[in-house]
Amino acid sequence: MTRTHSFWLIPLLGYLVAFGPLSIDTYLPSLPEIAKNLGASQQMVQYSITSFLVGMAIGMLIIGPLSDQLGRKKILLVGTFTYALTSLGCAMVQDAESLVLLRALQSLGAAAAAVLARALVRDYFDHQQAASILSSMHIISMIVMIFAPLLGAFIVNTLDWRWIFYLLAAVSVFAFVAIALIIKEPQRDTTKPPSIKDYLSSYAVCFSEPKVTLLILTNGFSFAGMFAFIAASAFVYIEYFGYRESTYGLLFSANIGAIIVMTVINKQLLTRASSETALRFAITVSAISACLMALISVSYADIALLFIASSMLFISVTGSIGANCLATLFAIIPERAGTAAGLLVAMQFALGSISTYITSLLFDGTPASLLIVMASFGALSFASYGLSLMISHKKQPH
């Protein structure tokens, strides 16, 4: 790569990773207006979120190993082009059913951006650099999460909800041009034509390494705890503790700020230590916070400050765990970077969906019940990581 390409590459990869949160969070403030404009129920419009999340998970599982065979750049270009077309389609729909379908198709483009941006980190950088760069990309994604709802609300209030999708189309066109100019296809073996057998073998290689599965679960359970918080925290803050909606918004944004702070700390740690050491630190913080949440749930859950502090500490390291887990996966299966990235992020969405369902069953409106659910997922994350260490120890020569 040229010097110019090196300078713009990391910002572009962070920009691509932000497609997912940008597609969801910018759109959330417009849901009531969309339902009214299209003459649809709130539930029907909410299905457009579900279809997008399901499409993201499926798309990642397909696109990851496919890129290991066909290359990253061409799939990225197809993905961003698809995203632009479907965004324009969403802007022009006349019924909610069409919106649900187009959002599912739009998610495939977002999945390509999210997975392949991460896989390209492995293609361009060594193992140690990868964890730091993935952390930087996560910071960009978190900043988008803070400002995307504000941008969406501004568009709805000043223009029309359809302009949100015109904006997303423009974002994708910009990405398409940037990919064409900046991304250089990494060298790979092109002598062997792609096949279904090779495609499936990508997953076989990944799952043949027990540590790969356990690290994917380590990250997935950590994010599941955060999804539980997302699903029920509004009820705790607003209905149980009696905070205003604006206060809840500030507290929710504070959690995102905590993720950014801990991810910056993770980047600094990676300048002096390996990604495995950084992962151990993040998992330790997560385990401590899970223990605190379990203790607080027994007798002190009614104290708002303890609920806020313990849940924020748990959420703060989710980004660091994700970046370090993926960097470690790249070191274990370097030739399957696309598959590894697809599996890791798809598992986040899959376990996140399971988490929200479990939370809906177990949450009784009290902070104690939410803390127990989050602590349980934290314990599963720690157990998965502990098993991965045991496997690594057994493989070491004595």
Secondary structure, DSSP 4 states (H G I P E B T S, - for coil): --HHHHHHHHHHHHHHHTHHHHHHHTTGGGHHHHHHHHT--HHHHHHHHHHHHHHHHHHHHHHHHHHHHH-SHHHHHHHHHHHHHHHHHHHT-SSHHHHHHHHHHHHHHHHHHHHHHHHHHHHHS-HHHHHHHHHHHHHHHHHHHHHHHHHHHHHHHHS-THHHHHHHHHHHHHHHHHHHHH--PPP---SSPP-HHHHHHHHHHHHTSHHHHHHHHHHHHHHHHHHHHHHHHHIIIIIIS---HHHHHHHHHHHHHHHHHHHHHHHHHHTTS-HHHHHHHHHHHHHHHHHHHHHHHHHTTT-HHHHHHHHHHHHHTHHHHHHHHHHHHHHHSGGGHHHHHHHHHHHHHHHHHHHHHHHHHH--SSHHHHHHHHHHHHHHHHHHHHHHHHHHHHHS--
